[in-house]
Amino acid sequence: MQEKKDILSGKYPAKNHANKVVEFLKAAGHDMSNAIIYLEGQKTQMKEDNDETAPFSKKLTIFIPPVDPDSVIWSGLPLLPEEALEKYDIDEALTTDDINGYLSRSAESLKTAGGQSTAHAIPGQVANSVTFLPFDKTEFSVVKDAIERCRVVKDPYEVALIRKANEVSALAHEAILERAKSASNERELEATFVAKCIANGCQQAYHPIIASGTNAATLHYVKNDELLANRLNLLIDAAGEYSCYCADVTRTLPISGSFSKESKLIYDLVDEMQRSCFAMLKEGVLWDSVHENAHKVAIRGLKAAGILVGDEQEIFDKRVSVAFFPHGLGHYLGQDTHDTGGNPNYEDKDAMFRYLRVRGTLPAGCVITVEPGIYFCRFIIDPVLNDPELSKYIDRTVLDRFWEVGGVRIEDDVVIEQSGYQNLTTAKKV
């Protein structure tokens, strides 16, 4: 296997990515022989994805801002064309003041080659100053879906970037483990994590979740400013982003250095949920089934702890476990933390699958998170306790011993292979 440093010593494989989109569109029946695909970089007020400004027609051209002397005074030089050619696997680097001229020349060239010239673009992501008038027709309905689907399978360069983001994230998680011994507030731990990432070349892939005690029952807790005293556990969901590629890592640890009896039961259960799901992973596995498996392991473990009572299949069919494990098992990972192509159905009437961000089978080469969790959140458990039909499956007396556990989640990033998986996450577990 080629080493990460050797892979990253080469250029970013932009042409390979562009060609994947072209081949996808051709396979879908679109004539690309006289076509150009125009993409703009994401507007600064949004952060949905991070596509480069990259129009191309049988070649890949990137457009970068021209040198503006006034801007240079304040912000320094932008990326220069010769630097772009060195950094990315592209054919040409031009400046943005030549976009319309380039598009006009491309349209004429395509017409000369014969047939209608077509410009493909994404609606809402074309600047007002850009015109496609020289083209015979424009197509705005297919490129976004093609790109999102093609982003699912990662090439070795992308996997190496995600691996690097995980390595830096592991350093930051280790720094928190050490700092937690003396810290008094969640914000001290967030500062420790962010500093370690920046010092090692990463920005934050997402807002860190540093949740102590019952705060960990909130899935995306973001306050990160409460005292640690008199609390059992600490849930850290935080990761770095390296060269626009994200890691996504969660660890849960005891603040005192050792778990309480109840916390240990739940931590071991979540660990078993993850290990059981790992054993199912390979090319072609139905992610929905892996998610179901996590719930079945959770039900078995919560019954063993005495929290759930009754028939396991009934508990599963009644979706009682969703009150303790309300989110999806994982999501695709890449340029976005919740990367594209997962085909979620947030309108699903089945509560077990409503927040499952990936539906269907997993292809080899995709990177996906595996992040089971068990939470003791009154806002989602109380309705079950107050339901005459569902409350019989929960022993309130036993449950009362677990509220202070808050929540436990363990999350790793894996790349799916033909007969298994490879774990990219190296952050230590308790």
Disulfide bonds with the S-S distance in Angstrom:
none
